[in-house]
Amino acid sequence: MKTKVRKAVFPAAGFGTRFLPATKAIPKEMLALVDKPIIQYGVEEALAAGCDEIIIVTARGKSAIEDHFDISYELEASLEKRGKRELLDISRTVSNMADLVYVRQKEAKGLGHAVLMAKELVGDEPFAVILPDDVIDAPVPCLKQMIDVFERVQESVLATQIVEGPAISAYGVLDGSPLKDNPRVIEARSMVEKPKFEEAPSKNAIIGRYILTPAIFELLEKITPGAGGELQLTDGIKELLKTEKVYGYTFDGIRYDAGDKLGMLKATVDFALKRDDLGPPFRKFLKSLSL
């Protein structure tokens, strides 16, 4: 019987140093993209893809994430008393959004280690990993596209995008061959972490969406720390390739690196322009600028 992806893991224990001083007291995952924290976009994507359990890997100083998805009795009472029905509905929608569970990563030991922290909560079933920094605007949620591929191949699936030029050196890069019946799906041979431009095996950069089989946990427990003394998820996936197939999937959509200041600014402009309430006046304002 084919297995389904029901659980999504969100590594959210990083310091967010690229956004200092804003992230000195606020988790980077709670930085607002227009009027929603970036982690909420990922949670909404997971739910839209059919996941019914959200696992967030947190750390010290990240309680604001839990508070955001919890019920705020004082806020709701105040909004109800003042007749702010629309705002009350927004607040309740967030707190009723999903069943969320949390696990602590006590030390910053890398993305592979963060994923490993979710082992007991995931159990023996395939699961998704969503990096909140990567916000993806897509007609069909990116994770839903990937789950459709997983349900056909029943193997791990990594989201990829085409990156031209020297910028490819900032990514893990997939080495593989596209399937004849669906060139968006790439059967992986290997992957290289942040290669030099001239040594990159392809233009297929791995970005922050993964569907992994539970075999990854045993491998993450065995591998030795890599760059920076951290457990690298890429190293675990390389080991997985020795016993299982792994596929890349070039998703349909636009990815924004919201962990980068320029990427966050680009996302804010594009998302605001798409809003019915903000788009027209914001577009008018942008046109008025002398650039």
PyMOL commands that set and color helices and strands:
alter all, ss='L'
color gray80, all
select helices_A, chain A and resi 17-19+22-24+28-30+38-48+63-69+73-81+85-95+111-116+119-122+142-153+165-170+197-199+215-222+227-229+233-240+261-273+279-288
alter helices_A, ss='H'
color red, helices_A
select strands_A, chain A and resi 7-11+32-33+36-37+53-58+100-104+127-130+134-137+156-162+172-179+182-193+204-212+246-250+254-257
alter strands_A, ss='S'
color yellow, strands_A
deselect
rebuild
show_as cartoon
